[in-house]
Amino acid sequence: MAMSAPLVDAPLRHLPGGPTAFRPILVASDRCKGCGLCIDVCQPGALALDASHVNAMGHHPVLLVHPEACTSCAKCARMCPDAALSVFARPKEA
């Protein structure tokens, strides 16, 4: 089975701030198995399992629920056994 856009988040669903708001984490929801390791290491509590979505593997993938709380520390990405998270640094303020 071919992968479709490996580093693209699930279809954008009611994201606060609109489609142009900065998102420090992109989740490859098609690869996420919902193990929760990233949630456990996220001290600010920016991540949660998406109970409203089930991916093709039958798992609830992780979702960035509090983008403003994310510090872009990348602990979640380093902990993920499936490399399903991409973390980006916040843009510098002008």
PDB file with one MODEL, atoms N, CA, C and O in Angstrom:
MODEL        1
ATOM      1  N   MET A   1       0.844  -1.169   0.000  1.00  0.00           N
ATOM      2  CA  MET A   1       0.000   0.000   0.000  1.00  0.00           C
ATOM      3  C   MET A   1       0.893   1.236   0.000  1.00  0.00           C
ATOM      4  O   MET A   1       1.805   1.341   0.820  1.00  0.00           O
ATOM      5  N   ALA A   2       0.640   2.159  -0.901  1.00  0.00           N
ATOM      6  CA  ALA A   2       1.427   3.382  -0.996  1.00  0.00           C
ATOM      7  C   ALA A   2       1.014   4.368   0.083  1.00  0.00           C
ATOM      8  O   ALA A   2      -0.165   4.514   0.407  1.00  0.00           O
ATOM      9  N   MET A   3       2.019   5.038   0.629  1.00  0.00           N
ATOM     10  CA  MET A   3       1.738   6.053   1.648  1.00  0.00           C
ATOM     11  C   MET A   3       1.377   7.359   0.960  1.00  0.00           C
ATOM     12  O   MET A   3       1.981   7.725  -0.048  1.00  0.00           O
ATOM     13  N   SER A   4       0.401   8.054   1.503  1.00  0.00           N
ATOM     14  CA  SER A   4       0.048   9.352   0.952  1.00  0.00           C
ATOM     15  C   SER A   4       0.568  10.446   1.871  1.00  0.00           C
ATOM     16  O   SER A   4       0.198  10.492   3.044  1.00  0.00           O
ATOM     17  N   ALA A   5       1.398  11.305   1.372  1.00  0.00           N
ATOM     18  CA  ALA A   5       1.964  12.440   2.109  1.00  0.00           C
ATOM     19  C   ALA A   5       2.359  12.056   3.532  1.00  0.00           C
ATOM     20  O   ALA A   5       1.600  12.309   4.468  1.00  0.00           O
ATOM     21  N   PRO A   6       3.527  11.454   3.711  1.00  0.00           N
ATOM     22  CA  PRO A   6       3.913  10.898   4.999  1.00  0.00           C
ATOM     23  C   PRO A   6       4.013  11.893   6.149  1.00  0.00           C
ATOM     24  O   PRO A   6       3.862  11.489   7.302  1.00  0.00           O
ATOM     25  N   LEU A   7       4.259  13.172   5.888  1.00  0.00           N
ATOM     26  CA  LEU A   7       4.405  14.123   6.987  1.00  0.00           C
ATOM     27  C   LEU A   7       3.263  15.148   7.018  1.00  0.00           C
ATOM     28  O   LEU A   7       3.442  16.271   7.488  1.00  0.00           O
ATOM     29  N   VAL A   8       2.129  14.763   6.529  1.00  0.00           N
ATOM     30  CA  VAL A   8       0.988  15.662   6.523  1.00  0.00           C
ATOM     31  C   VAL A   8       0.014  15.229   7.597  1.00  0.00           C
ATOM     32  O   VAL A   8      -0.293  14.045   7.736  1.00  0.00           O
ATOM     33  N   ASP A   9      -0.471  16.200   8.356  1.00  0.00           N
ATOM     34  CA  ASP A   9      -1.437  15.922   9.407  1.00  0.00           C
ATOM     35  C   ASP A   9      -2.740  15.459   8.765  1.00  0.00           C
ATOM     36  O   ASP A   9      -2.956  15.623   7.564  1.00  0.00           O
ATOM     37  N   ALA A  10      -3.585  14.892   9.577  1.00  0.00           N
ATOM     38  CA  ALA A  10      -4.920  14.498   9.131  1.00  0.00           C
ATOM     39  C   ALA A  10      -5.614  15.741   8.585  1.00  0.00           C
ATOM     40  O   ALA A  10      -5.162  16.856   8.848  1.00  0.00           O
ATOM     41  N   PRO A  11      -6.688  15.579   7.840  1.00  0.00           N
ATOM     42  CA  PRO A  11      -7.389  16.759   7.340  1.00  0.00           C
ATOM     43  C   PRO A  11      -7.647  17.734   8.490  1.00  0.00           C
ATOM     44  O   PRO A  11      -8.096  17.336   9.565  1.00  0.00           O
ATOM     45  N   LEU A  12      -7.359  19.006   8.252  1.00  0.00           N
ATOM     46  CA  LEU A  12      -7.481  19.996   9.309  1.00  0.00           C
ATOM     47  C   LEU A  12      -8.925  20.086   9.783  1.00  0.00           C
ATOM     48  O   LEU A  12      -9.836  20.370   9.006  1.00  0.00           O
ATOM     49  N   ARG A  13      -9.112  19.841  11.064  1.00  0.00           N
ATOM     50  CA  ARG A  13     -10.446  19.818  11.646  1.00  0.00           C
ATOM     51  C   ARG A  13     -10.534  20.858  12.755  1.00  0.00           C
ATOM     52  O   ARG A  13      -9.967  20.662  13.829  1.00  0.00           O
ATOM     53  N   HIS A  14     -11.219  21.932  12.517  1.00  0.00           N
ATOM     54  CA  HIS A  14     -11.521  22.925  13.549  1.00  0.00           C
ATOM     55  C   HIS A  14     -10.291  23.322  14.357  1.00  0.00           C
ATOM     56  O   HIS A  14     -10.325  23.297  15.587  1.00  0.00           O
ATOM     57  N   LEU A  15      -9.230  23.680  13.693  1.00  0.00           N
ATOM     58  CA  LEU A  15      -8.024  24.086  14.388  1.00  0.00           C
ATOM     59  C   LEU A  15      -8.126  25.553  14.789  1.00  0.00           C
ATOM     60  O   LEU A  15      -8.453  26.401  13.959  1.00  0.00           O
ATOM     61  N   PRO A  16      -7.848  25.861  16.063  1.00  0.00           N
ATOM     62  CA  PRO A  16      -7.926  27.252  16.493  1.00  0.00           C
ATOM     63  C   PRO A  16      -6.883  28.096  15.784  1.00  0.00           C
ATOM     64  O   PRO A  16      -5.772  27.636  15.519  1.00  0.00           O
ATOM     65  N   GLY A  17      -7.247  29.332  15.479  1.00  0.00           N
ATOM     66  CA  GLY A  17      -6.316  30.231  14.820  1.00  0.00           C
ATOM     67  C   GLY A  17      -6.387  30.187  13.307  1.00  0.00           C
ATOM     68  O   GLY A  17      -5.694  30.955  12.640  1.00  0.00           O
ATOM     69  N   GLY A  18      -7.198  29.315  12.753  1.00  0.00           N
ATOM     70  CA  GLY A  18      -7.350  29.238  11.304  1.00  0.00           C
ATOM     71  C   GLY A  18      -6.246  28.441  10.636  1.00  0.00           C
ATOM     72  O   GLY A  18      -5.308  27.997  11.297  1.00  0.00           O
ATOM     73  N   PRO A  19      -6.355  28.258   9.327  1.00  0.00           N
ATOM     74  CA  PRO A  19      -5.410  27.402   8.607  1.00  0.00           C
ATOM     75  C   PRO A  19      -4.003  27.976   8.507  1.00  0.00           C
ATOM     76  O   PRO A  19      -3.064  27.228   8.234  1.00  0.00           O
ATOM     77  N   THR A  20      -3.823  29.285   8.721  1.00  0.00           N
ATOM     78  CA  THR A  20      -2.492  29.869   8.600  1.00  0.00           C
ATOM     79  C   THR A  20      -1.763  29.958   9.938  1.00  0.00           C
ATOM     80  O   THR A  20      -0.609  30.385   9.971  1.00  0.00           O
ATOM     81  N   ALA A  21      -2.390  29.574  11.022  1.00  0.00           N
ATOM     82  CA  ALA A  21      -1.747  29.622  12.336  1.00  0.00           C
ATOM     83  C   ALA A  21      -0.576  28.643  12.377  1.00  0.00           C
ATOM     84  O   ALA A  21      -0.635  27.561  11.793  1.00  0.00           O
ATOM     85  N   PHE A  22       0.485  29.039  13.073  1.00  0.00           N
ATOM     86  CA  PHE A  22       1.676  28.194  13.173  1.00  0.00           C
ATOM     87  C   PHE A  22       1.372  26.941  13.981  1.00  0.00           C
ATOM     88  O   PHE A  22       0.773  27.020  15.053  1.00  0.00           O
ATOM     89  N   ARG A  23       1.781  25.796  13.473  1.00  0.00           N
ATOM     90  CA  ARG A  23       1.628  24.515  14.154  1.00  0.00           C
ATOM     91  C   ARG A  23       3.025  23.960  14.400  1.00  0.00           C
ATOM     92  O   ARG A  23       3.705  23.584  13.445  1.00  0.00           O
ATOM     93  N   PRO A  24       3.476  23.895  15.662  1.00  0.00           N
ATOM     94  CA  PRO A  24       4.831  23.429  15.932  1.00  0.00           C
ATOM     95  C   PRO A  24       5.033  21.938  15.704  1.00  0.00           C
ATOM     96  O   PRO A  24       6.169  21.481  15.578  1.00  0.00           O
ATOM     97  N   ILE A  25       3.945  21.176  15.648  1.00  0.00           N
ATOM     98  CA  ILE A  25       4.064  19.724  15.459  1.00  0.00           C
ATOM     99  C   ILE A  25       3.127  19.279  14.340  1.00  0.00           C
ATOM    100  O   ILE A  25       1.952  19.645  14.307  1.00  0.00           O
ATOM    101  N   LEU A  26       3.671  18.488  13.432  1.00  0.00           N
ATOM    102  CA  LEU A  26       2.851  17.818  12.423  1.00  0.00           C
ATOM    103  C   LEU A  26       2.843  16.339  12.754  1.00  0.00           C
ATOM    104  O   LEU A  26       3.883  15.753  13.052  1.00  0.00           O
ATOM    105  N   VAL A  27       1.673  15.744  12.700  1.00  0.00           N
ATOM    106  CA  VAL A  27       1.518  14.330  13.021  1.00  0.00           C
ATOM    107  C   VAL A  27       1.185  13.562  11.746  1.00  0.00           C
ATOM    108  O   VAL A  27       0.236  13.899  11.038  1.00  0.00           O
ATOM    109  N   ALA A  28       1.963  12.539  11.462  1.00  0.00           N
ATOM    110  CA  ALA A  28       1.644  11.637  10.357  1.00  0.00           C
ATOM    111  C   ALA A  28       0.644  10.631  10.923  1.00  0.00           C
ATOM    112  O   ALA A  28       1.015   9.536  11.345  1.00  0.00           O
ATOM    113  N   SER A  29      -0.616  11.019  10.924  1.00  0.00           N
ATOM    114  CA  SER A  29      -1.640  10.220  11.598  1.00  0.00           C
ATOM    115  C   SER A  29      -1.796   8.830  11.000  1.00  0.00           C
ATOM    116  O   SER A  29      -2.284   7.919  11.668  1.00  0.00           O
ATOM    117  N   ASP A  30      -1.385   8.659   9.742  1.00  0.00           N
ATOM    118  CA  ASP A  30      -1.473   7.334   9.128  1.00  0.00           C
ATOM    119  C   ASP A  30      -0.438   6.370   9.709  1.00  0.00           C
ATOM    120  O   ASP A  30      -0.609   5.155   9.609  1.00  0.00           O
ATOM    121  N   ARG A  31       0.642   6.895  10.320  1.00  0.00           N
ATOM    122  CA  ARG A  31       1.666   6.037  10.919  1.00  0.00           C
ATOM    123  C   ARG A  31       1.543   5.907  12.432  1.00  0.00           C
ATOM    124  O   ARG A  31       2.170   5.030  13.026  1.00  0.00           O
ATOM    125  N   CYS A  32       0.750   6.760  13.062  1.00  0.00           N
ATOM    126  CA  CYS A  32       0.646   6.768  14.518  1.00  0.00           C
ATOM    127  C   CYS A  32      -0.190   5.586  15.001  1.00  0.00           C
ATOM    128  O   CYS A  32      -1.297   5.352  14.515  1.00  0.00           O
ATOM    129  N   LYS A  33       0.361   4.842  15.970  1.00  0.00           N
ATOM    130  CA  LYS A  33      -0.373   3.702  16.515  1.00  0.00           C
ATOM    131  C   LYS A  33      -1.002   4.010  17.866  1.00  0.00           C
ATOM    132  O   LYS A  33      -1.513   3.109  18.532  1.00  0.00           O
ATOM    133  N   GLY A  34      -0.971   5.267  18.275  1.00  0.00           N
ATOM    134  CA  GLY A  34      -1.649   5.681  19.495  1.00  0.00           C
ATOM    135  C   GLY A  34      -1.077   5.092  20.765  1.00  0.00           C
ATOM    136  O   GLY A  34      -1.817   4.833  21.713  1.00  0.00           O
ATOM    137  N   CYS A  35       0.231   4.876  20.802  1.00  0.00           N
ATOM    138  CA  CYS A  35       0.843   4.249  21.986  1.00  0.00           C
ATOM    139  C   CYS A  35       0.879   5.194  23.179  1.00  0.00           C
ATOM    140  O   CYS A  35       0.918   4.742  24.324  1.00  0.00           O
ATOM    141  N   GLY A  36       0.865   6.510  22.925  1.00  0.00           N
ATOM    142  CA  GLY A  36       0.831   7.488  24.000  1.00  0.00           C
ATOM    143  C   GLY A  36       2.174   7.859  24.593  1.00  0.00           C
ATOM    144  O   GLY A  36       2.221   8.642  25.541  1.00  0.00           O
ATOM    145  N   LEU A  37       3.273   7.322  24.068  1.00  0.00           N
ATOM    146  CA  LEU A  37       4.589   7.656  24.610  1.00  0.00           C
ATOM    147  C   LEU A  37       4.883   9.149  24.475  1.00  0.00           C
ATOM    148  O   LEU A  37       5.464   9.753  25.377  1.00  0.00           O
ATOM    149  N   CYS A  38       4.491   9.734  23.369  1.00  0.00           N
ATOM    150  CA  CYS A  38       4.721  11.165  23.162  1.00  0.00           C
ATOM    151  C   CYS A  38       3.910  11.997  24.150  1.00  0.00           C
ATOM    152  O   CYS A  38       4.382  13.026  24.634  1.00  0.00           O
ATOM    153  N   ILE A  39       2.711  11.559  24.444  1.00  0.00           N
ATOM    154  CA  ILE A  39       1.856  12.266  25.396  1.00  0.00           C
ATOM    155  C   ILE A  39       2.473  12.225  26.789  1.00  0.00           C
ATOM    156  O   ILE A  39       2.435  13.210  27.526  1.00  0.00           O
ATOM    157  N   ASP A  40       3.037  11.085  27.136  1.00  0.00           N
ATOM    158  CA  ASP A  40       3.652  10.925  28.463  1.00  0.00           C
ATOM    159  C   ASP A  40       4.843  11.847  28.678  1.00  0.00           C
ATOM    160  O   ASP A  40       5.050  12.324  29.794  1.00  0.00           O
ATOM    161  N   VAL A  41       5.639  12.115  27.632  1.00  0.00           N
ATOM    162  CA  VAL A  41       6.825  12.959  27.803  1.00  0.00           C
ATOM    163  C   VAL A  41       6.553  14.437  27.562  1.00  0.00           C
ATOM    164  O   VAL A  41       7.434  15.267  27.789  1.00  0.00           O
ATOM    165  N   CYS A  42       5.368  14.779  27.113  1.00  0.00           N
ATOM    166  CA  CYS A  42       5.034  16.175  26.834  1.00  0.00           C
ATOM    167  C   CYS A  42       4.656  16.874  28.139  1.00  0.00           C
ATOM    168  O   CYS A  42       3.522  16.769  28.606  1.00  0.00           O
ATOM    169  N   GLN A  43       5.625  17.590  28.721  1.00  0.00           N
ATOM    170  CA  GLN A  43       5.381  18.254  29.995  1.00  0.00           C
ATOM    171  C   GLN A  43       4.331  19.362  29.908  1.00  0.00           C
ATOM    172  O   GLN A  43       3.551  19.517  30.848  1.00  0.00           O
ATOM    173  N   PRO A  44       4.274  20.145  28.812  1.00  0.00           N
ATOM    174  CA  PRO A  44       3.239  21.168  28.745  1.00  0.00           C
ATOM    175  C   PRO A  44       1.831  20.616  28.492  1.00  0.00           C
ATOM    176  O   PRO A  44       0.851  21.349  28.625  1.00  0.00           O
ATOM    177  N   GLY A  45       1.719  19.343  28.131  1.00  0.00           N
ATOM    178  CA  GLY A  45       0.403  18.750  27.873  1.00  0.00           C
ATOM    179  C   GLY A  45      -0.220  19.211  26.572  1.00  0.00           C
ATOM    180  O   GLY A  45      -1.434  19.403  26.499  1.00  0.00           O
ATOM    181  N   ALA A  46       0.595  19.391  25.543  1.00  0.00           N
ATOM    182  CA  ALA A  46       0.114  19.888  24.258  1.00  0.00           C
ATOM    183  C   ALA A  46      -0.504  18.800  23.385  1.00  0.00           C
ATOM    184  O   ALA A  46      -1.187  19.111  22.410  1.00  0.00           O
ATOM    185  N   LEU A  47      -0.276  17.526  23.719  1.00  0.00           N
ATOM    186  CA  LEU A  47      -0.736  16.411  22.894  1.00  0.00           C
ATOM    187  C   LEU A  47      -1.794  15.580  23.601  1.00  0.00           C
ATOM    188  O   LEU A  47      -1.817  15.490  24.829  1.00  0.00           O
ATOM    189  N   ALA A  48      -2.673  14.973  22.804  1.00  0.00           N
ATOM    190  CA  ALA A  48      -3.684  14.052  23.327  1.00  0.00           C
ATOM    191  C   ALA A  48      -4.087  13.101  22.205  1.00  0.00           C
ATOM    192  O   ALA A  48      -3.859  13.384  21.029  1.00  0.00           O
ATOM    193  N   LEU A  49      -4.678  11.987  22.573  1.00  0.00           N
ATOM    194  CA  LEU A  49      -5.195  11.073  21.550  1.00  0.00           C
ATOM    195  C   LEU A  49      -6.474  11.646  20.966  1.00  0.00           C
ATOM    196  O   LEU A  49      -7.302  12.203  21.687  1.00  0.00           O
ATOM    197  N   ASP A  50      -6.629  11.508  19.673  1.00  0.00           N
ATOM    198  CA  ASP A  50      -7.804  12.012  18.971  1.00  0.00           C
ATOM    199  C   ASP A  50      -8.900  10.950  18.999  1.00  0.00           C
ATOM    200  O   ASP A  50      -8.913  10.043  18.168  1.00  0.00           O
ATOM    201  N   ALA A  51      -9.804  11.064  19.943  1.00  0.00           N
ATOM    202  CA  ALA A  51     -10.863  10.071  20.110  1.00  0.00           C
ATOM    203  C   ALA A  51     -11.887  10.113  18.978  1.00  0.00           C
ATOM    204  O   ALA A  51     -12.681   9.184  18.834  1.00  0.00           O
ATOM    205  N   SER A  52     -11.880  11.172  18.176  1.00  0.00           N
ATOM    206  CA  SER A  52     -12.868  11.304  17.104  1.00  0.00           C
ATOM    207  C   SER A  52     -12.376  10.749  15.765  1.00  0.00           C
ATOM    208  O   SER A  52     -13.121  10.752  14.786  1.00  0.00           O
ATOM    209  N   HIS A  53     -11.140  10.277  15.716  1.00  0.00           N
ATOM    210  CA  HIS A  53     -10.569   9.815  14.449  1.00  0.00           C
ATOM    211  C   HIS A  53      -9.883   8.466  14.645  1.00  0.00           C
ATOM    212  O   HIS A  53      -9.194   8.254  15.643  1.00  0.00           O
ATOM    213  N   VAL A  54     -10.072   7.563  13.700  1.00  0.00           N
ATOM    214  CA  VAL A  54      -9.386   6.275  13.689  1.00  0.00           C
ATOM    215  C   VAL A  54      -8.652   6.178  12.353  1.00  0.00           C
ATOM    216  O   VAL A  54      -9.253   6.356  11.293  1.00  0.00           O
ATOM    217  N   ASN A  55      -7.347   5.893  12.409  1.00  0.00           N
ATOM    218  CA  ASN A  55      -6.576   5.814  11.168  1.00  0.00           C
ATOM    219  C   ASN A  55      -6.778   4.452  10.492  1.00  0.00           C
ATOM    220  O   ASN A  55      -7.523   3.607  10.989  1.00  0.00           O
ATOM    221  N   ALA A  56      -6.116   4.253   9.369  1.00  0.00           N
ATOM    222  CA  ALA A  56      -6.280   3.024   8.584  1.00  0.00           C
ATOM    223  C   ALA A  56      -5.819   1.779   9.336  1.00  0.00           C
ATOM    224  O   ALA A  56      -6.247   0.668   9.021  1.00  0.00           O
ATOM    225  N   MET A  57      -4.942   1.963  10.337  1.00  0.00           N
ATOM    226  CA  MET A  57      -4.468   0.823  11.127  1.00  0.00           C
ATOM    227  C   MET A  57      -5.418   0.503  12.286  1.00  0.00           C
ATOM    228  O   MET A  57      -5.211  -0.474  13.007  1.00  0.00           O
ATOM    229  N   GLY A  58      -6.449   1.319  12.463  1.00  0.00           N
ATOM    230  CA  GLY A  58      -7.415   1.074  13.531  1.00  0.00           C
ATOM    231  C   GLY A  58      -7.050   1.705  14.861  1.00  0.00           C
ATOM    232  O   GLY A  58      -7.566   1.295  15.901  1.00  0.00           O
ATOM    233  N   HIS A  59      -6.165   2.701  14.845  1.00  0.00           N
ATOM    234  CA  HIS A  59      -5.717   3.352  16.079  1.00  0.00           C
ATOM    235  C   HIS A  59      -6.195   4.797  16.135  1.00  0.00           C
ATOM    236  O   HIS A  59      -6.427   5.425  15.102  1.00  0.00           O
ATOM    237  N   HIS A  60      -6.339   5.312  17.341  1.00  0.00           N
ATOM    238  CA  HIS A  60      -6.602   6.728  17.539  1.00  0.00           C
ATOM    239  C   HIS A  60      -5.246   7.438  17.535  1.00  0.00           C
ATOM    240  O   HIS A  60      -4.448   7.230  18.449  1.00  0.00           O
ATOM    241  N   PRO A  61      -4.972   8.266  16.531  1.00  0.00           N
ATOM    242  CA  PRO A  61      -3.673   8.930  16.479  1.00  0.00           C
ATOM    243  C   PRO A  61      -3.600  10.096  17.464  1.00  0.00           C
ATOM    244  O   PRO A  61      -4.616  10.559  17.983  1.00  0.00           O
ATOM    245  N   VAL A  62      -2.391  10.552  17.705  1.00  0.00           N
ATOM    246  CA  VAL A  62      -2.177  11.701  18.579  1.00  0.00           C
ATOM    247  C   VAL A  62      -2.553  12.973  17.826  1.00  0.00           C
ATOM    248  O   VAL A  62      -2.505  13.029  16.597  1.00  0.00           O
ATOM    249  N   LEU A  63      -2.926  13.980  18.590  1.00  0.00           N
ATOM    250  CA  LEU A  63      -3.362  15.246  18.020  1.00  0.00           C
ATOM    251  C   LEU A  63      -2.762  16.380  18.843  1.00  0.00           C
ATOM    252  O   LEU A  63      -2.702  16.294  20.069  1.00  0.00           O
ATOM    253  N   LEU A  64      -2.324  17.425  18.185  1.00  0.00           N
ATOM    254  CA  LEU A  64      -1.834  18.622  18.862  1.00  0.00           C
ATOM    255  C   LEU A  64      -3.052  19.423  19.307  1.00  0.00           C
ATOM    256  O   LEU A  64      -3.712  20.059  18.486  1.00  0.00           O
ATOM    257  N   VAL A  65      -3.349  19.393  20.597  1.00  0.00           N
ATOM    258  CA  VAL A  65      -4.557  20.053  21.106  1.00  0.00           C
ATOM    259  C   VAL A  65      -4.284  21.444  21.663  1.00  0.00           C
ATOM    260  O   VAL A  65      -5.194  22.271  21.719  1.00  0.00           O
ATOM    261  N   HIS A  66      -3.052  21.716  22.074  1.00  0.00           N
ATOM    262  CA  HIS A  66      -2.688  23.020  22.621  1.00  0.00           C
ATOM    263  C   HIS A  66      -1.405  23.514  21.956  1.00  0.00           C
ATOM    264  O   HIS A  66      -0.339  23.455  22.569  1.00  0.00           O
ATOM    265  N   PRO A  67      -1.486  24.004  20.702  1.00  0.00           N
ATOM    266  CA  PRO A  67      -0.272  24.432  20.005  1.00  0.00           C
ATOM    267  C   PRO A  67       0.458  25.563  20.720  1.00  0.00           C
ATOM    268  O   PRO A  67       1.681  25.673  20.624  1.00  0.00           O
ATOM    269  N   GLU A  68      -0.276  26.393  21.427  1.00  0.00           N
ATOM    270  CA  GLU A  68       0.359  27.503  22.139  1.00  0.00           C
ATOM    271  C   GLU A  68       1.199  27.026  23.325  1.00  0.00           C
ATOM    272  O   GLU A  68       2.098  27.741  23.769  1.00  0.00           O
ATOM    273  N   ALA A  69       0.922  25.841  23.835  1.00  0.00           N
ATOM    274  CA  ALA A  69       1.667  25.290  24.973  1.00  0.00           C
ATOM    275  C   ALA A  69       2.948  24.581  24.536  1.00  0.00           C
ATOM    276  O   ALA A  69       3.853  24.385  25.347  1.00  0.00           O
ATOM    277  N   CYS A  70       3.032  24.202  23.280  1.00  0.00           N
ATOM    278  CA  CYS A  70       4.197  23.460  22.783  1.00  0.00           C
ATOM    279  C   CYS A  70       5.443  24.341  22.799  1.00  0.00           C
ATOM    280  O   CYS A  70       5.418  25.477  22.325  1.00  0.00           O
ATOM    281  N   THR A  71       6.526  23.809  23.344  1.00  0.00           N
ATOM    282  CA  THR A  71       7.799  24.537  23.404  1.00  0.00           C
ATOM    283  C   THR A  71       8.761  24.115  22.296  1.00  0.00           C
ATOM    284  O   THR A  71       9.885  24.613  22.242  1.00  0.00           O
ATOM    285  N   SER A  72       8.354  23.227  21.429  1.00  0.00           N
ATOM    286  CA  SER A  72       9.185  22.686  20.346  1.00  0.00           C
ATOM    287  C   SER A  72      10.441  22.001  20.875  1.00  0.00           C
ATOM    288  O   SER A  72      11.495  22.053  20.241  1.00  0.00           O
ATOM    289  N   CYS A  73      10.329  21.363  22.027  1.00  0.00           N
ATOM    290  CA  CYS A  73      11.478  20.676  22.627  1.00  0.00           C
ATOM    291  C   CYS A  73      11.823  19.378  21.896  1.00  0.00           C
ATOM    292  O   CYS A  73      12.947  18.889  22.005  1.00  0.00           O
ATOM    293  N   ALA A  74      10.877  18.824  21.161  1.00  0.00           N
ATOM    294  CA  ALA A  74      11.041  17.610  20.348  1.00  0.00           C
ATOM    295  C   ALA A  74      11.179  16.330  21.160  1.00  0.00           C
ATOM    296  O   ALA A  74      11.564  15.300  20.606  1.00  0.00           O
ATOM    297  N   LYS A  75      10.880  16.361  22.444  1.00  0.00           N
ATOM    298  CA  LYS A  75      10.907  15.119  23.229  1.00  0.00           C
ATOM    299  C   LYS A  75       9.898  14.120  22.678  1.00  0.00           C
ATOM    300  O   LYS A  75      10.155  12.916  22.666  1.00  0.00           O
ATOM    301  N   CYS A  76       8.764  14.612  22.228  1.00  0.00           N
ATOM    302  CA  CYS A  76       7.735  13.725  21.680  1.00  0.00           C
ATOM    303  C   CYS A  76       8.249  12.995  20.439  1.00  0.00           C
ATOM    304  O   CYS A  76       8.053  11.788  20.299  1.00  0.00           O
ATOM    305  N   ALA A  77       8.903  13.727  19.543  1.00  0.00           N
ATOM    306  CA  ALA A  77       9.416  13.129  18.312  1.00  0.00           C
ATOM    307  C   ALA A  77      10.526  12.117  18.594  1.00  0.00           C
ATOM    308  O   ALA A  77      10.613  11.083  17.931  1.00  0.00           O
ATOM    309  N   ARG A  78      11.369  12.417  19.576  1.00  0.00           N
ATOM    310  CA  ARG A  78      12.447  11.478  19.922  1.00  0.00           C
ATOM    311  C   ARG A  78      11.896  10.215  20.571  1.00  0.00           C
ATOM    312  O   ARG A  78      12.498   9.148  20.449  1.00  0.00           O
ATOM    313  N   MET A  79      10.778  10.316  21.251  1.00  0.00           N
ATOM    314  CA  MET A  79      10.188   9.169  21.929  1.00  0.00           C
ATOM    315  C   MET A  79       9.363   8.290  20.986  1.00  0.00           C
ATOM    316  O   MET A  79       9.180   7.103  21.254  1.00  0.00           O
ATOM    317  N   CYS A  80       8.870   8.852  19.900  1.00  0.00           N
ATOM    318  CA  CYS A  80       7.961   8.133  18.995  1.00  0.00           C
ATOM    319  C   CYS A  80       8.670   6.984  18.271  1.00  0.00           C
ATOM    320  O   CYS A  80       9.619   7.217  17.523  1.00  0.00           O
ATOM    321  N   PRO A  81       8.214   5.745  18.489  1.00  0.00           N
ATOM    322  CA  PRO A  81       8.859   4.597  17.837  1.00  0.00           C
ATOM    323  C   PRO A  81       8.563   4.505  16.339  1.00  0.00           C
ATOM    324  O   PRO A  81       9.231   3.766  15.617  1.00  0.00           O
ATOM    325  N   ASP A  82       7.566   5.251  15.877  1.00  0.00           N
ATOM    326  CA  ASP A  82       7.179   5.172  14.468  1.00  0.00           C
ATOM    327  C   ASP A  82       7.539   6.425  13.672  1.00  0.00           C
ATOM    328  O   ASP A  82       7.141   6.556  12.515  1.00  0.00           O
ATOM    329  N   ALA A  83       8.284   7.341  14.277  1.00  0.00           N
ATOM    330  CA  ALA A  83       8.678   8.596  13.625  1.00  0.00           C
ATOM    331  C   ALA A  83       7.478   9.284  12.984  1.00  0.00           C
ATOM    332  O   ALA A  83       7.531   9.721  11.834  1.00  0.00           O
ATOM    333  N   ALA A  84       6.408   9.370  13.747  1.00  0.00           N
ATOM    334  CA  ALA A  84       5.164   9.951  13.244  1.00  0.00           C
ATOM    335  C   ALA A  84       5.027  11.439  13.548  1.00  0.00           C
ATOM    336  O   ALA A  84       4.036  12.060  13.164  1.00  0.00           O
ATOM    337  N   LEU A  85       6.021  12.021  14.239  1.00  0.00           N
ATOM    338  CA  LEU A  85       5.932  13.429  14.613  1.00  0.00           C
ATOM    339  C   LEU A  85       7.082  14.222  14.005  1.00  0.00           C
ATOM    340  O   LEU A  85       8.230  13.778  14.014  1.00  0.00           O
ATOM    341  N   SER A  86       6.761  15.394  13.479  1.00  0.00           N
ATOM    342  CA  SER A  86       7.765  16.338  13.003  1.00  0.00           C
ATOM    343  C   SER A  86       7.580  17.612  13.812  1.00  0.00           C
ATOM    344  O   SER A  86       6.470  18.133  13.916  1.00  0.00           O
ATOM    345  N   VAL A  87       8.679  18.115  14.389  1.00  0.00           N
ATOM    346  CA  VAL A  87       8.613  19.291  15.245  1.00  0.00           C
ATOM    347  C   VAL A  87       9.344  20.447  14.579  1.00  0.00           C
ATOM    348  O   VAL A  87      10.433  20.272  14.033  1.00  0.00           O
ATOM    349  N   PHE A  88       8.746  21.611  14.628  1.00  0.00           N
ATOM    350  CA  PHE A  88       9.300  22.815  14.011  1.00  0.00           C
ATOM    351  C   PHE A  88       9.475  23.896  15.067  1.00  0.00           C
ATOM    352  O   PHE A  88       8.657  24.027  15.978  1.00  0.00           O
ATOM    353  N   ALA A  89      10.554  24.674  14.936  1.00  0.00           N
ATOM    354  CA  ALA A  89      10.805  25.787  15.860  1.00  0.00           C
ATOM    355  C   ALA A  89       9.844  26.920  15.538  1.00  0.00           C
ATOM    356  O   ALA A  89       9.461  27.127  14.387  1.00  0.00           O
ATOM    357  N   ARG A  90       9.468  27.638  16.564  1.00  0.00           N
ATOM    358  CA  ARG A  90       8.589  28.795  16.364  1.00  0.00           C
ATOM    359  C   ARG A  90       9.331  29.874  15.592  1.00  0.00           C
ATOM    360  O   ARG A  90      10.538  30.045  15.764  1.00  0.00           O
ATOM    361  N   PRO A  91       8.614  30.604  14.739  1.00  0.00           N
ATOM    362  CA  PRO A  91       9.262  31.708  14.029  1.00  0.00           C
ATOM    363  C   PRO A  91       9.678  32.793  15.018  1.00  0.00           C
ATOM    364  O   PRO A  91       9.009  33.014  16.028  1.00  0.00           O
ATOM    365  N   LYS A  92      10.782  33.462  14.721  1.00  0.00           N
ATOM    366  CA  LYS A  92      11.241  34.536  15.584  1.00  0.00           C
ATOM    367  C   LYS A  92      10.317  35.733  15.456  1.00  0.00           C
ATOM    368  O   LYS A  92       9.840  36.059  14.369  1.00  0.00           O
ATOM    369  N   GLU A  93      10.073  36.385  16.593  1.00  0.00           N
ATOM    370  CA  GLU A  93       9.242  37.578  16.591  1.00  0.00           C
ATOM    371  C   GLU A  93      10.009  38.715  15.927  1.00  0.00           C
ATOM    372  O   GLU A  93      11.218  38.847  16.117  1.00  0.00           O
ATOM    373  N   ALA A  94       9.318  39.526  15.159  1.00  0.00           N
ATOM    374  CA  ALA A  94       9.967  40.638  14.459  1.00  0.00           C
ATOM    375  C   ALA A  94      10.164  41.828  15.374  1.00  0.00           C
ATOM    376  O   ALA A  94      10.697  42.853  14.948  1.00  0.00           O
TER     377      ALA A  94
ENDMDL
END
